Amino acid sequence: MLQAPPLSLYIHIPWCVEKCPYCDFNSHALKSAVPEEEYVRHLIDDLDADIAKFSLSDRPLHTIFIGGGTPSLFSAQAIESLLTQVLARFEHKDDIEITLEANPGTVEAEKFIGFFNGGVSRLSIGVQSFESDKLIKLGRIHDSNQAKKAAELAYSCGIKTFNLDLMHGLPQQNIANALDDLTTAISLNPTHLSWYQLTIEPNTAFHSRPPKLPEDEVLWDIQDQGIALLAAAGYQQYEISAYSKPGFECQHNINYWQFGDYLGIGCGSHGKITDPLNNKIFRTIKVKHPKGYLDESRPHLDHLVEVSAQELPFEYMMNRLRLHEQFSLTEYQQRTGLSIDTVLPTLQVAKQKQLMQENTDGTWQVSKLGHRYLNDLLEMFL
């Protein structure tokens, strides 16, 4: 039977200093001053509309993630005002995880202190690389020294829980370069590392003018040696590209991957909401462009779609199989409202192909081979 899972909130701030050539997120280069006050007001109106539409006033809030764009372009005062208004609308734990994405080129000590005092409990710092020539190729506005300084500032300002975003498989990157980047990141002692391969996405500058990337054999070697390096440094891989010290996993992202619920407010943000009373799951998309989102004459909600029963097995697995932990078929039933018969035959075939493993307690998880060929595994659930 369909049950309401934990509810998280994603807040999208779309502006950045420059649009990076690899970025396919809904981000817009600044052409004038950031309309902080106006945008915060629209975010709260957007949130209130979702709360009313989906009858969410009695559901506690699990986590908050402020992403972009570059949210650290906003002042600490604007972030504090936003969080104060959001938290007033939900029951929540006193130590609720609140993450804010920051670009090393847009932060300084006073801002970090302000974010921390305003309610942010976790930072995600977009480093991408510690090599200045690689940062230039990626279109980043910071240099290697600023990247290191941002991590050091996080510690000195009291934010002990922070993530470093790091890419590998960069243009003209070899194994030694990639592992040097990772070694530098580890030396800064973050509690969490998002370490992932650069991919060329449609509708990006890199897609129009593709750079020369490392060969597949080099990419596999980078990944294998990097995972070993992270493990030796005490980082546990709990998701395809997420590594943390014990107890510092990102709870917001785990809720995504466990097929939890999340509201998405802000330009182009996506949401997923479960309606157990009517046995339905909805996805929402908000107006994409800032000009349209800030238009008083139109609603913030652009698309509302019910996820069909035929789509749900793939939707669940597409998220759940990113995690290294096991899952139960009972959870599958509770999160989708479907019978286990809709997925068990496929799991059995995947087990025969050694892509999935069934544990003695009846739980399932992706095998090592399945993680390497995850796309092939996921296609089985279509």
Buried (B, 14 or more C-beta within 10 A) or exposed (E): EBEBBBBBBBBBBBBBBBBBBBBBBBBBEBEEEBEBEEBBBBBBEBBBBBBEEBEBEEBEBBBBBBBBBBBBBBBBEBBBBBBEBBBEBBEBEEEBBBBBBBBBBBBEEEBBBBBBEBBBBBBBBBBBBBBBEBBEBBBBBBBBEBBBBBBEBBBEBEBBBBBBBBBBBBBEBEBEBBBBBBEBBBEBBBBBBBBBBBEBEEEBBBEEEEBEBBEEEBBEBBBEBBBEBBEEBEBBBBBBBBBBBEEBBBBBBBBBBBBBBBBBBBBBBBBBBBBBEEEBBBBBBBBBEBEBBBEEEEEBBBEEEEBEEEBBBBBBBBBBBBBBBBBBBEBBBBBBBBEBEBBEEBBEEBBEBEBBBBEEEEBBBBBEBBBBBBEEBBEBBE
